[in-house]
Amino acid sequence: MYKNRSQDNRNNICGKKIKTIRKNLPQKTSQRKLADMLQVAGLDIDKNAIQRIESGMRFVTDIELKIIANVLQVSYQDLLDS
């Protein structure tokens, strides 16, 4: 039967990578600042959603993934590679 979770029981496979990329950005970027950047890009998301994505508790849609990748200036594939 198909499971809608990763092997480590997370709701997404991109959260850890998003956190790593966010923390390695040239300017210090908090979860709140990333949420603000995403809101400017047209994604209605808040700091709590970013925290839940990074911890693997929240699903990420393909639309969200595309916008997150654009804001972080990486390809969506970079976010999916573990």
PyMOL Python script that loads the backbone (N, CA, C, O; Angstrom):
from pymol import cmd

cmd.read_pdbstr("""\
ATOM      1  N   MET A   1       0.832  -1.177   0.000  1.00  0.00           N
ATOM      2  CA  MET A   1       0.000   0.000   0.000  1.00  0.00           C
ATOM      3  C   MET A   1       0.882   1.247   0.000  1.00  0.00           C
ATOM      4  O   MET A   1       1.936   1.268   0.635  1.00  0.00           O
ATOM      5  N   TYR A   2       0.451   2.272  -0.705  1.00  0.00           N
ATOM      6  CA  TYR A   2       1.209   3.516  -0.816  1.00  0.00           C
ATOM      7  C   TYR A   2       1.156   4.303   0.489  1.00  0.00           C
ATOM      8  O   TYR A   2       0.099   4.450   1.104  1.00  0.00           O
ATOM      9  N   LYS A   3       2.305   4.799   0.891  1.00  0.00           N
ATOM     10  CA  LYS A   3       2.374   5.638   2.085  1.00  0.00           C
ATOM     11  C   LYS A   3       2.683   7.057   1.656  1.00  0.00           C
ATOM     12  O   LYS A   3       3.503   7.278   0.764  1.00  0.00           O
ATOM     13  N   ASN A   4       2.038   8.007   2.279  1.00  0.00           N
ATOM     14  CA  ASN A   4       2.183   9.410   1.935  1.00  0.00           C
ATOM     15  C   ASN A   4       3.181  10.112   2.857  1.00  0.00           C
ATOM     16  O   ASN A   4       3.000  11.275   3.220  1.00  0.00           O
ATOM     17  N   ARG A   5       4.231   9.388   3.226  1.00  0.00           N
ATOM     18  CA  ARG A   5       5.276   9.932   4.099  1.00  0.00           C
ATOM     19  C   ARG A   5       6.620   9.425   3.617  1.00  0.00           C
ATOM     20  O   ARG A   5       6.708   8.430   2.898  1.00  0.00           O
ATOM     21  N   SER A   6       7.668  10.128   4.027  1.00  0.00           N
ATOM     22  CA  SER A   6       9.015   9.696   3.658  1.00  0.00           C
ATOM     23  C   SER A   6       9.414   8.484   4.500  1.00  0.00           C
ATOM     24  O   SER A   6       8.680   8.076   5.400  1.00  0.00           O
ATOM     25  N   GLN A   7      10.570   7.918   4.202  1.00  0.00           N
ATOM     26  CA  GLN A   7      11.019   6.738   4.931  1.00  0.00           C
ATOM     27  C   GLN A   7      11.231   7.019   6.414  1.00  0.00           C
ATOM     28  O   GLN A   7      11.069   6.128   7.247  1.00  0.00           O
ATOM     29  N   ASP A   8      11.595   8.267   6.745  1.00  0.00           N
ATOM     30  CA  ASP A   8      11.780   8.606   8.160  1.00  0.00           C
ATOM     31  C   ASP A   8      10.508   9.200   8.775  1.00  0.00           C
ATOM     32  O   ASP A   8      10.557   9.888   9.795  1.00  0.00           O
ATOM     33  N   ASN A   9       9.357   8.913   8.124  1.00  0.00           N
ATOM     34  CA  ASN A   9       8.032   9.278   8.628  1.00  0.00           C
ATOM     35  C   ASN A   9       7.759  10.784   8.632  1.00  0.00           C
ATOM     36  O   ASN A   9       6.955  11.272   9.426  1.00  0.00           O
ATOM     37  N   ARG A  10       8.427  11.511   7.746  1.00  0.00           N
ATOM     38  CA  ARG A  10       8.186  12.951   7.615  1.00  0.00           C
ATOM     39  C   ARG A  10       7.138  13.176   6.526  1.00  0.00           C
ATOM     40  O   ARG A  10       6.973  12.345   5.634  1.00  0.00           O
ATOM     41  N   ASN A  11       6.437  14.299   6.605  1.00  0.00           N
ATOM     42  CA  ASN A  11       5.417  14.639   5.613  1.00  0.00           C
ATOM     43  C   ASN A  11       5.990  15.268   4.352  1.00  0.00           C
ATOM     44  O   ASN A  11       5.248  15.526   3.404  1.00  0.00           O
ATOM     45  N   ASN A  12       7.292  15.519   4.321  1.00  0.00           N
ATOM     46  CA  ASN A  12       7.932  16.040   3.118  1.00  0.00           C
ATOM     47  C   ASN A  12       9.379  15.573   3.085  1.00  0.00           C
ATOM     48  O   ASN A  12       9.929  15.138   4.096  1.00  0.00           O
ATOM     49  N   ILE A  13       9.987  15.669   1.906  1.00  0.00           N
ATOM     50  CA  ILE A  13      11.396  15.300   1.785  1.00  0.00           C
ATOM     51  C   ILE A  13      12.274  16.530   1.536  1.00  0.00           C
ATOM     52  O   ILE A  13      13.488  16.410   1.375  1.00  0.00           O
ATOM     53  N   CYS A  14      11.655  17.707   1.504  1.00  0.00           N
ATOM     54  CA  CYS A  14      12.410  18.918   1.189  1.00  0.00           C
ATOM     55  C   CYS A  14      12.710  19.781   2.413  1.00  0.00           C
ATOM     56  O   CYS A  14      13.539  20.687   2.327  1.00  0.00           O
ATOM     57  N   GLY A  15      12.074  19.532   3.525  1.00  0.00           N
ATOM     58  CA  GLY A  15      12.206  20.407   4.694  1.00  0.00           C
ATOM     59  C   GLY A  15      13.619  20.544   5.216  1.00  0.00           C
ATOM     60  O   GLY A  15      14.071  21.652   5.503  1.00  0.00           O
ATOM     61  N   LYS A  16      14.326  19.426   5.343  1.00  0.00           N
ATOM     62  CA  LYS A  16      15.709  19.481   5.848  1.00  0.00           C
ATOM     63  C   LYS A  16      16.586  20.301   4.908  1.00  0.00           C
ATOM     64  O   LYS A  16      17.437  21.073   5.351  1.00  0.00           O
ATOM     65  N   LYS A  17      16.369  20.125   3.608  1.00  0.00           N
ATOM     66  CA  LYS A  17      17.175  20.840   2.616  1.00  0.00           C
ATOM     67  C   LYS A  17      16.849  22.339   2.638  1.00  0.00           C
ATOM     68  O   LYS A  17      17.751  23.169   2.529  1.00  0.00           O
ATOM     69  N   ILE A  18      15.586  22.681   2.777  1.00  0.00           N
ATOM     70  CA  ILE A  18      15.181  24.090   2.865  1.00  0.00           C
ATOM     71  C   ILE A  18      15.870  24.741   4.059  1.00  0.00           C
ATOM     72  O   ILE A  18      16.392  25.850   3.949  1.00  0.00           O
ATOM     73  N   LYS A  19      15.870  24.059   5.189  1.00  0.00           N
ATOM     74  CA  LYS A  19      16.513  24.599   6.390  1.00  0.00           C
ATOM     75  C   LYS A  19      18.007  24.801   6.161  1.00  0.00           C
ATOM     76  O   LYS A  19      18.554  25.842   6.525  1.00  0.00           O
ATOM     77  N   THR A  20      18.668  23.820   5.565  1.00  0.00           N
ATOM     78  CA  THR A  20      20.109  23.921   5.300  1.00  0.00           C
ATOM     79  C   THR A  20      20.420  25.088   4.375  1.00  0.00           C
ATOM     80  O   THR A  20      21.337  25.867   4.638  1.00  0.00           O
ATOM     81  N   ILE A  21      19.661  25.210   3.297  1.00  0.00           N
ATOM     82  CA  ILE A  21      19.893  26.301   2.349  1.00  0.00           C
ATOM     83  C   ILE A  21      19.612  27.641   3.005  1.00  0.00           C
ATOM     84  O   ILE A  21      20.383  28.585   2.832  1.00  0.00           O
ATOM     85  N   ARG A  22      18.515  27.742   3.758  1.00  0.00           N
ATOM     86  CA  ARG A  22      18.170  28.997   4.448  1.00  0.00           C
ATOM     87  C   ARG A  22      19.292  29.417   5.382  1.00  0.00           C
ATOM     88  O   ARG A  22      19.673  30.587   5.407  1.00  0.00           O
ATOM     89  N   LYS A  23      19.822  28.479   6.149  1.00  0.00           N
ATOM     90  CA  LYS A  23      20.881  28.806   7.114  1.00  0.00           C
ATOM     91  C   LYS A  23      22.193  29.163   6.441  1.00  0.00           C
ATOM     92  O   LYS A  23      23.028  29.841   7.041  1.00  0.00           O
ATOM     93  N   ASN A  24      22.395  28.713   5.188  1.00  0.00           N
ATOM     94  CA  ASN A  24      23.635  28.997   4.470  1.00  0.00           C
ATOM     95  C   ASN A  24      23.535  30.187   3.527  1.00  0.00           C
ATOM     96  O   ASN A  24      24.471  30.456   2.773  1.00  0.00           O
ATOM     97  N   LEU A  25      22.419  30.901   3.557  1.00  0.00           N
ATOM     98  CA  LEU A  25      22.298  32.093   2.726  1.00  0.00           C
ATOM     99  C   LEU A  25      23.300  33.151   3.195  1.00  0.00           C
ATOM    100  O   LEU A  25      23.628  33.210   4.380  1.00  0.00           O
ATOM    101  N   PRO A  26      23.791  33.992   2.265  1.00  0.00           N
ATOM    102  CA  PRO A  26      24.798  35.002   2.626  1.00  0.00           C
ATOM    103  C   PRO A  26      24.354  35.919   3.773  1.00  0.00           C
ATOM    104  O   PRO A  26      25.131  36.206   4.683  1.00  0.00           O
ATOM    105  N   GLN A  27      23.110  36.371   3.719  1.00  0.00           N
ATOM    106  CA  GLN A  27      22.592  37.183   4.820  1.00  0.00           C
ATOM    107  C   GLN A  27      21.857  36.269   5.784  1.00  0.00           C
ATOM    108  O   GLN A  27      21.216  35.302   5.374  1.00  0.00           O
ATOM    109  N   LYS A  28      21.954  36.585   7.070  1.00  0.00           N
ATOM    110  CA  LYS A  28      21.245  35.778   8.066  1.00  0.00           C
ATOM    111  C   LYS A  28      19.752  35.815   7.743  1.00  0.00           C
ATOM    112  O   LYS A  28      19.147  36.885   7.675  1.00  0.00           O
ATOM    113  N   THR A  29      19.171  34.638   7.545  1.00  0.00           N
ATOM    114  CA  THR A  29      17.766  34.549   7.153  1.00  0.00           C
ATOM    115  C   THR A  29      17.022  33.674   8.152  1.00  0.00           C
ATOM    116  O   THR A  29      17.215  32.460   8.209  1.00  0.00           O
ATOM    117  N   SER A  30      16.179  34.314   8.928  1.00  0.00           N
ATOM    118  CA  SER A  30      15.367  33.587   9.898  1.00  0.00           C
ATOM    119  C   SER A  30      14.164  32.960   9.196  1.00  0.00           C
ATOM    120  O   SER A  30      13.903  33.239   8.025  1.00  0.00           O
ATOM    121  N   GLN A  31      13.454  32.134   9.902  1.00  0.00           N
ATOM    122  CA  GLN A  31      12.231  31.558   9.348  1.00  0.00           C
ATOM    123  C   GLN A  31      11.231  32.668   9.034  1.00  0.00           C
ATOM    124  O   GLN A  31      10.524  32.600   8.028  1.00  0.00           O
ATOM    125  N   ARG A  32      11.170  33.668   9.874  1.00  0.00           N
ATOM    126  CA  ARG A  32      10.255  34.799   9.652  1.00  0.00           C
ATOM    127  C   ARG A  32      10.651  35.558   8.388  1.00  0.00           C
ATOM    128  O   ARG A  32       9.791  35.930   7.589  1.00  0.00           O
ATOM    129  N   LYS A  33      11.956  35.787   8.207  1.00  0.00           N
ATOM    130  CA  LYS A  33      12.413  36.509   7.023  1.00  0.00           C
ATOM    131  C   LYS A  33      12.126  35.690   5.761  1.00  0.00           C
ATOM    132  O   LYS A  33      11.720  36.251   4.744  1.00  0.00           O
ATOM    133  N   LEU A  34      12.332  34.381   5.814  1.00  0.00           N
ATOM    134  CA  LEU A  34      12.012  33.541   4.665  1.00  0.00           C
ATOM    135  C   LEU A  34      10.522  33.607   4.366  1.00  0.00           C
ATOM    136  O   LEU A  34      10.137  33.690   3.200  1.00  0.00           O
ATOM    137  N   ALA A  35       9.685  33.572   5.378  1.00  0.00           N
ATOM    138  CA  ALA A  35       8.238  33.680   5.180  1.00  0.00           C
ATOM    139  C   ALA A  35       7.896  35.010   4.522  1.00  0.00           C
ATOM    140  O   ALA A  35       7.051  35.060   3.628  1.00  0.00           O
ATOM    141  N   ASP A  36       8.545  36.088   4.956  1.00  0.00           N
ATOM    142  CA  ASP A  36       8.319  37.403   4.346  1.00  0.00           C
ATOM    143  C   ASP A  36       8.731  37.399   2.880  1.00  0.00           C
ATOM    144  O   ASP A  36       8.023  37.947   2.035  1.00  0.00           O
ATOM    145  N   MET A  37       9.872  36.783   2.572  1.00  0.00           N
ATOM    146  CA  MET A  37      10.351  36.701   1.189  1.00  0.00           C
ATOM    147  C   MET A  37       9.365  35.916   0.321  1.00  0.00           C
ATOM    148  O   MET A  37       9.110  36.277  -0.827  1.00  0.00           O
ATOM    149  N   LEU A  38       8.819  34.844   0.883  1.00  0.00           N
ATOM    150  CA  LEU A  38       7.858  34.027   0.146  1.00  0.00           C
ATOM    151  C   LEU A  38       6.550  34.783  -0.065  1.00  0.00           C
ATOM    152  O   LEU A  38       5.915  34.645  -1.110  1.00  0.00           O
ATOM    153  N   GLN A  39       6.147  35.577   0.917  1.00  0.00           N
ATOM    154  CA  GLN A  39       4.926  36.365   0.774  1.00  0.00           C
ATOM    155  C   GLN A  39       5.081  37.403  -0.332  1.00  0.00           C
ATOM    156  O   GLN A  39       4.146  37.637  -1.098  1.00  0.00           O
ATOM    157  N   VAL A  40       6.248  38.024  -0.420  1.00  0.00           N
ATOM    158  CA  VAL A  40       6.512  38.985  -1.499  1.00  0.00           C
ATOM    159  C   VAL A  40       6.436  38.285  -2.858  1.00  0.00           C
ATOM    160  O   VAL A  40       6.006  38.881  -3.846  1.00  0.00           O
ATOM    161  N   ALA A  41       6.856  37.019  -2.900  1.00  0.00           N
ATOM    162  CA  ALA A  41       6.829  36.236  -4.138  1.00  0.00           C
ATOM    163  C   ALA A  41       5.430  35.688  -4.450  1.00  0.00           C
ATOM    164  O   ALA A  41       5.238  35.046  -5.483  1.00  0.00           O
ATOM    165  N   GLY A  42       4.456  35.933  -3.570  1.00  0.00           N
ATOM    166  CA  GLY A  42       3.081  35.535  -3.836  1.00  0.00           C
ATOM    167  C   GLY A  42       2.599  34.296  -3.105  1.00  0.00           C
ATOM    168  O   GLY A  42       1.495  33.818  -3.367  1.00  0.00           O
ATOM    169  N   LEU A  43       3.403  33.767  -2.195  1.00  0.00           N
ATOM    170  CA  LEU A  43       3.001  32.584  -1.437  1.00  0.00           C
ATOM    171  C   LEU A  43       2.578  33.015  -0.037  1.00  0.00           C
ATOM    172  O   LEU A  43       3.391  33.525   0.734  1.00  0.00           O
ATOM    173  N   ASP A  44       1.318  32.810   0.282  1.00  0.00           N
ATOM    174  CA  ASP A  44       0.779  33.216   1.582  1.00  0.00           C
ATOM    175  C   ASP A  44       1.159  32.170   2.622  1.00  0.00           C
ATOM    176  O   ASP A  44       0.482  31.155   2.787  1.00  0.00           O
ATOM    177  N   ILE A  45       2.257  32.442   3.318  1.00  0.00           N
ATOM    178  CA  ILE A  45       2.810  31.488   4.275  1.00  0.00           C
ATOM    179  C   ILE A  45       3.397  32.274   5.437  1.00  0.00           C
ATOM    180  O   ILE A  45       3.872  33.394   5.247  1.00  0.00           O
ATOM    181  N   ASP A  46       3.373  31.710   6.626  1.00  0.00           N
ATOM    182  CA  ASP A  46       3.917  32.420   7.779  1.00  0.00           C
ATOM    183  C   ASP A  46       5.086  31.648   8.399  1.00  0.00           C
ATOM    184  O   ASP A  46       5.436  30.556   7.953  1.00  0.00           O
ATOM    185  N   LYS A  47       5.672  32.238   9.426  1.00  0.00           N
ATOM    186  CA  LYS A  47       6.839  31.657  10.086  1.00  0.00           C
ATOM    187  C   LYS A  47       6.529  30.277  10.650  1.00  0.00           C
ATOM    188  O   LYS A  47       7.372  29.381  10.593  1.00  0.00           O
ATOM    189  N   ASN A  48       5.334  30.099  11.192  1.00  0.00           N
ATOM    190  CA  ASN A  48       4.960  28.800  11.765  1.00  0.00           C
ATOM    191  C   ASN A  48       4.910  27.715  10.696  1.00  0.00           C
ATOM    192  O   ASN A  48       5.293  26.575  10.954  1.00  0.00           O
ATOM    193  N   ALA A  49       4.441  28.059   9.498  1.00  0.00           N
ATOM    194  CA  ALA A  49       4.403  27.090   8.402  1.00  0.00           C
ATOM    195  C   ALA A  49       5.822  26.716   7.983  1.00  0.00           C
ATOM    196  O   ALA A  49       6.096  25.553   7.686  1.00  0.00           O
ATOM    197  N   ILE A  50       6.727  27.700   7.956  1.00  0.00           N
ATOM    198  CA  ILE A  50       8.123  27.420   7.619  1.00  0.00           C
ATOM    199  C   ILE A  50       8.706  26.451   8.650  1.00  0.00           C
ATOM    200  O   ILE A  50       9.387  25.493   8.285  1.00  0.00           O
ATOM    201  N   GLN A  51       8.445  26.694   9.912  1.00  0.00           N
ATOM    202  CA  GLN A  51       8.956  25.819  10.972  1.00  0.00           C
ATOM    203  C   GLN A  51       8.423  24.401  10.783  1.00  0.00           C
ATOM    204  O   GLN A  51       9.173  23.436  10.930  1.00  0.00           O
ATOM    205  N   ARG A  52       7.140  24.263  10.459  1.00  0.00           N
ATOM    206  CA  ARG A  52       6.543  22.941  10.277  1.00  0.00           C
ATOM    207  C   ARG A  52       7.071  22.253   9.019  1.00  0.00           C
ATOM    208  O   ARG A  52       7.230  21.032   9.004  1.00  0.00           O
ATOM    209  N   ILE A  53       7.344  23.022   7.965  1.00  0.00           N
ATOM    210  CA  ILE A  53       7.939  22.446   6.755  1.00  0.00           C
ATOM    211  C   ILE A  53       9.331  21.925   7.070  1.00  0.00           C
ATOM    212  O   ILE A  53       9.662  20.786   6.740  1.00  0.00           O
ATOM    213  N   GLU A  54      10.148  22.759   7.712  1.00  0.00           N
ATOM    214  CA  GLU A  54      11.526  22.372   8.010  1.00  0.00           C
ATOM    215  C   GLU A  54      11.598  21.170   8.954  1.00  0.00           C
ATOM    216  O   GLU A  54      12.531  20.371   8.870  1.00  0.00           O
ATOM    217  N   SER A  55      10.637  21.042   9.836  1.00  0.00           N
ATOM    218  CA  SER A  55      10.639  19.908  10.761  1.00  0.00           C
ATOM    219  C   SER A  55       9.978  18.669  10.164  1.00  0.00           C
ATOM    220  O   SER A  55       9.981  17.606  10.786  1.00  0.00           O
ATOM    221  N   GLY A  56       9.413  18.797   8.962  1.00  0.00           N
ATOM    222  CA  GLY A  56       8.785  17.656   8.303  1.00  0.00           C
ATOM    223  C   GLY A  56       7.356  17.391   8.718  1.00  0.00           C
ATOM    224  O   GLY A  56       6.790  16.363   8.348  1.00  0.00           O
ATOM    225  N   MET A  57       6.765  18.283   9.470  1.00  0.00           N
ATOM    226  CA  MET A  57       5.397  18.077   9.962  1.00  0.00           C
ATOM    227  C   MET A  57       4.331  18.511   8.950  1.00  0.00           C
ATOM    228  O   MET A  57       3.166  18.134   9.072  1.00  0.00           O
ATOM    229  N   ARG A  58       4.735  19.307   7.948  1.00  0.00           N
ATOM    230  CA  ARG A  58       3.759  19.871   7.000  1.00  0.00           C
ATOM    231  C   ARG A  58       4.058  19.395   5.583  1.00  0.00           C
ATOM    232  O   ARG A  58       5.215  19.341   5.166  1.00  0.00           O
ATOM    233  N   PHE A  59       3.008  19.051   4.853  1.00  0.00           N
ATOM    234  CA  PHE A  59       3.155  18.719   3.441  1.00  0.00           C
ATOM    235  C   PHE A  59       3.501  19.983   2.667  1.00  0.00           C
ATOM    236  O   PHE A  59       3.153  21.086   3.089  1.00  0.00           O
ATOM    237  N   VAL A  60       4.184  19.829   1.538  1.00  0.00           N
ATOM    238  CA  VAL A  60       4.532  20.948   0.666  1.00  0.00           C
ATOM    239  C   VAL A  60       3.963  20.639  -0.714  1.00  0.00           C
ATOM    240  O   VAL A  60       4.247  19.589  -1.290  1.00  0.00           O
ATOM    241  N   THR A  61       3.160  21.561  -1.240  1.00  0.00           N
ATOM    242  CA  THR A  61       2.589  21.343  -2.571  1.00  0.00           C
ATOM    243  C   THR A  61       3.632  21.667  -3.641  1.00  0.00           C
ATOM    244  O   THR A  61       4.649  22.304  -3.367  1.00  0.00           O
ATOM    245  N   ASP A  62       3.361  21.218  -4.852  1.00  0.00           N
ATOM    246  CA  ASP A  62       4.277  21.507  -5.949  1.00  0.00           C
ATOM    247  C   ASP A  62       4.363  23.008  -6.222  1.00  0.00           C
ATOM    248  O   ASP A  62       5.434  23.507  -6.568  1.00  0.00           O
ATOM    249  N   ILE A  63       3.271  23.723  -6.074  1.00  0.00           N
ATOM    250  CA  ILE A  63       3.263  25.173  -6.269  1.00  0.00           C
ATOM    251  C   ILE A  63       4.154  25.837  -5.222  1.00  0.00           C
ATOM    252  O   ILE A  63       4.955  26.714  -5.546  1.00  0.00           O
ATOM    253  N   GLU A  64       4.010  25.418  -3.970  1.00  0.00           N
ATOM    254  CA  GLU A  64       4.849  25.966  -2.905  1.00  0.00           C
ATOM    255  C   GLU A  64       6.318  25.644  -3.151  1.00  0.00           C
ATOM    256  O   GLU A  64       7.183  26.499  -2.965  1.00  0.00           O
ATOM    257  N   LEU A  65       6.597  24.419  -3.566  1.00  0.00           N
ATOM    258  CA  LEU A  65       7.969  23.996  -3.810  1.00  0.00           C
ATOM    259  C   LEU A  65       8.621  24.861  -4.889  1.00  0.00           C
ATOM    260  O   LEU A  65       9.779  25.257  -4.757  1.00  0.00           O
ATOM    261  N   LYS A  66       7.886  25.147  -5.936  1.00  0.00           N
ATOM    262  CA  LYS A  66       8.415  25.967  -7.026  1.00  0.00           C
ATOM    263  C   LYS A  66       8.752  27.379  -6.544  1.00  0.00           C
ATOM    264  O   LYS A  66       9.813  27.909  -6.876  1.00  0.00           O
ATOM    265  N   ILE A  67       7.873  27.980  -5.776  1.00  0.00           N
ATOM    266  CA  ILE A  67       8.108  29.337  -5.278  1.00  0.00           C
ATOM    267  C   ILE A  67       9.251  29.342  -4.269  1.00  0.00           C
ATOM    268  O   ILE A  67      10.090  30.243  -4.300  1.00  0.00           O
ATOM    269  N   ILE A  68       9.303  28.360  -3.382  1.00  0.00           N
ATOM    270  CA  ILE A  68      10.393  28.276  -2.404  1.00  0.00           C
ATOM    271  C   ILE A  68      11.731  28.159  -3.128  1.00  0.00           C
ATOM    272  O   ILE A  68      12.696  28.834  -2.769  1.00  0.00           O
ATOM    273  N   ALA A  69      11.786  27.310  -4.138  1.00  0.00           N
ATOM    274  CA  ALA A  69      13.025  27.139  -4.914  1.00  0.00           C
ATOM    275  C   ALA A  69      13.431  28.449  -5.572  1.00  0.00           C
ATOM    276  O   ALA A  69      14.608  28.810  -5.557  1.00  0.00           O
ATOM    277  N   ASN A  70      12.473  29.163  -6.147  1.00  0.00           N
ATOM    278  CA  ASN A  70      12.783  30.449  -6.790  1.00  0.00           C
ATOM    279  C   ASN A  70      13.323  31.457  -5.784  1.00  0.00           C
ATOM    280  O   ASN A  70      14.306  32.146  -6.060  1.00  0.00           O
ATOM    281  N   VAL A  71      12.689  31.546  -4.627  1.00  0.00           N
ATOM    282  CA  VAL A  71      13.120  32.507  -3.604  1.00  0.00           C
ATOM    283  C   VAL A  71      14.509  32.151  -3.073  1.00  0.00           C
ATOM    284  O   VAL A  71      15.322  33.040  -2.822  1.00  0.00           O
ATOM    285  N   LEU A  72      14.784  30.862  -2.903  1.00  0.00           N
ATOM    286  CA  LEU A  72      16.092  30.420  -2.408  1.00  0.00           C
ATOM    287  C   LEU A  72      17.137  30.363  -3.528  1.00  0.00           C
ATOM    288  O   LEU A  72      18.310  30.086  -3.276  1.00  0.00           O
ATOM    289  N   GLN A  73      16.703  30.625  -4.760  1.00  0.00           N
ATOM    290  CA  GLN A  73      17.574  30.641  -5.942  1.00  0.00           C
ATOM    291  C   GLN A  73      18.269  29.299  -6.163  1.00  0.00           C
ATOM    292  O   GLN A  73      19.475  29.231  -6.402  1.00  0.00           O
ATOM    293  N   VAL A  74      17.472  28.240  -6.075  1.00  0.00           N
ATOM    294  CA  VAL A  74      17.930  26.878  -6.373  1.00  0.00           C
ATOM    295  C   VAL A  74      16.870  26.229  -7.251  1.00  0.00           C
ATOM    296  O   VAL A  74      15.769  26.760  -7.398  1.00  0.00           O
ATOM    297  N   SER A  75      17.197  25.098  -7.826  1.00  0.00           N
ATOM    298  CA  SER A  75      16.183  24.372  -8.596  1.00  0.00           C
ATOM    299  C   SER A  75      15.321  23.567  -7.628  1.00  0.00           C
ATOM    300  O   SER A  75      15.743  23.230  -6.522  1.00  0.00           O
ATOM    301  N   TYR A  76      14.118  23.272  -8.068  1.00  0.00           N
ATOM    302  CA  TYR A  76      13.255  22.452  -7.204  1.00  0.00           C
ATOM    303  C   TYR A  76      13.884  21.087  -6.971  1.00  0.00           C
ATOM    304  O   TYR A  76      13.672  20.475  -5.925  1.00  0.00           O
ATOM    305  N   GLN A  77      14.662  20.603  -7.948  1.00  0.00           N
ATOM    306  CA  GLN A  77      15.322  19.303  -7.801  1.00  0.00           C
ATOM    307  C   GLN A  77      16.329  19.340  -6.650  1.00  0.00           C
ATOM    308  O   GLN A  77      16.499  18.348  -5.941  1.00  0.00           O
ATOM    309  N   ASP A  78      16.999  20.485  -6.462  1.00  0.00           N
ATOM    310  CA  ASP A  78      17.935  20.630  -5.339  1.00  0.00           C
ATOM    311  C   ASP A  78      17.221  20.427  -4.009  1.00  0.00           C
ATOM    312  O   ASP A  78      17.806  19.897  -3.065  1.00  0.00           O
ATOM    313  N   LEU A  79      15.967  20.844  -3.930  1.00  0.00           N
ATOM    314  CA  LEU A  79      15.207  20.708  -2.684  1.00  0.00           C
ATOM    315  C   LEU A  79      14.730  19.279  -2.464  1.00  0.00           C
ATOM    316  O   LEU A  79      14.456  18.882  -1.332  1.00  0.00           O
ATOM    317  N   LEU A  80      14.631  18.512  -3.535  1.00  0.00           N
ATOM    318  CA  LEU A  80      14.149  17.142  -3.420  1.00  0.00           C
ATOM    319  C   LEU A  80      15.268  16.133  -3.219  1.00  0.00           C
ATOM    320  O   LEU A  80      15.021  15.016  -2.765  1.00  0.00           O
ATOM    321  N   ASP A  81      16.493  16.516  -3.552  1.00  0.00           N
ATOM    322  CA  ASP A  81      17.625  15.610  -3.345  1.00  0.00           C
ATOM    323  C   ASP A  81      17.962  15.563  -1.873  1.00  0.00           C
ATOM    324  O   ASP A  81      18.087  16.595  -1.214  1.00  0.00           O
ATOM    325  N   SER A  82      18.108  14.352  -1.366  1.00  0.00           N
ATOM    326  CA  SER A  82      18.407  14.236   0.072  1.00  0.00           C
ATOM    327  C   SER A  82      19.875  14.077   0.335  1.00  0.00           C
ATOM    328  O   SER A  82      20.287  13.967   1.490  1.00  0.00           O
TER     329      SER A  82
END
""", "prot")
cmd.dss("prot")
cmd.show_as("cartoon", "prot")
cmd.util.cbc("prot")
cmd.orient("prot")
